[in-house]
């Protein structure tokens, strides 16, 4: 099993749809930073710094696909 914590979608949805009163289409159109600012949490440390993003990229590399027909 992975050491990466599960993403708290229910908590984010409670925040956006409940506390902030967003409609579903508004909630899903937001970027994470927009949600953070709307929630007044923008004075907190960044949730994912470059080093963590690089760790995740190494742990979950993009799958390489087979070359398309005619490619080498």
C-alpha positions in Angstrom: 0.0 0.0 0.0 1.1 3.5 -0.7 2.2 6.0 2.0 0.4 8.8 0.1 -2.7 10.0 2.1 -6.1 9.8 0.4 -7.4 13.0 -0.9 -10.3 14.3 1.2 -12.9 14.9 -1.5 -15.9 14.7 1.0 -14.2 17.4 3.2 -13.5 19.6 0.2 -17.1 19.2 -1.0 -18.5 20.1 2.4 -16.3 23.2 2.4 -17.3 24.3 -1.1 -20.9 23.2 -1.3 -21.8 23.6 2.3 -19.8 26.3 4.0 -19.1 28.4 0.9 -22.5 27.8 -0.6 -21.2 27.1 -4.1 -23.3 25.4 -6.7 -21.8 22.1 -7.9 -20.7 23.6 -11.3 -19.0 26.4 -9.5 -17.2 24.1 -7.1 -15.9 21.8 -9.9 -14.8 24.7 -12.0 -12.5 26.1 -9.3 -8.8 25.5 -9.2 -7.3 24.3 -5.9 -5.8 27.7 -5.2 -9.1 29.4 -5.9 -10.8 27.2 -3.4 -8.1 27.9 -0.8 -8.5 31.6 -1.3 -12.3 31.5 -1.1 -12.0 29.5 2.1 -9.7 32.0 3.6 -6.9 29.5 3.9 -4.4 31.3 1.7 -2.2 32.2 4.7 -1.4 28.5 5.2 1.7 26.8 3.9 1.5 25.5 0.3 -0.2 22.1 0.2 2.1 20.6 -2.4 5.5 22.1 -2.9 7.7 21.3 -5.9 9.7 18.6 -4.0 6.5 16.8 -3.1 5.3 17.0 -6.7 8.6 15.5 -7.8 8.2 12.7 -5.3 4.7 11.9 -6.7 6.0 12.0 -10.2 8.7 9.4 -9.4 6.2 7.2 -7.5 3.6 7.4 -10.3 5.4 8.0 -13.6 3.3 8.6 -16.7 2.8 5.4 -18.6 4.6 5.2 -21.8 2.4 4.1 -24.7 3.4 1.9 -27.6 4.5 4.0 -30.7 1.8 4.9 -33.1 1.7 3.0 -36.4 4.4 4.4 -38.6 6.5 5.7 -35.7 9.7 4.2 -34.6 
